Amino acid sequence: MTEGISSITAEVVKLALDASVMQHKVIANNIANANTDGFKPQTLAFEPYLRQLSEHIAGDGAEQSIDEHISSLRNQLNNGEGLLQTGEQKVQLDMEMAKLADNTLHYKALLEGLSKYGSLLKMAIKEDVRS
């Protein structure tokens, strides 16, 4: 079961990284089109999808079912299903820059977590080899 948990953890973090990359692209697009007449800023609302996955994992979801759910969410992300119009009529550059900085920190934190997770696995493998 630990192997399944390891696999799921890595896949969820990878999905969150993919969502963060998409968010970065959306914010960059908003900034690039700040002076374009008629452009309405967008946002990526992917948190509800991740929350739904979290609830599925916490429930009685089987490993295969969880893998399928993650795959489905990745497809939804790639198809742009989480993209929404913000309702704003104009891009607010200061807000977009703040979102960009926040997203960058989020991405770095996810990478750091994945790196530490990998280090733990590496250490466990080394200990197993020594035994």
Order of alpha helices (4+ residues) and beta strands (2+ residues): alpha-beta-alpha-alpha-beta-alpha
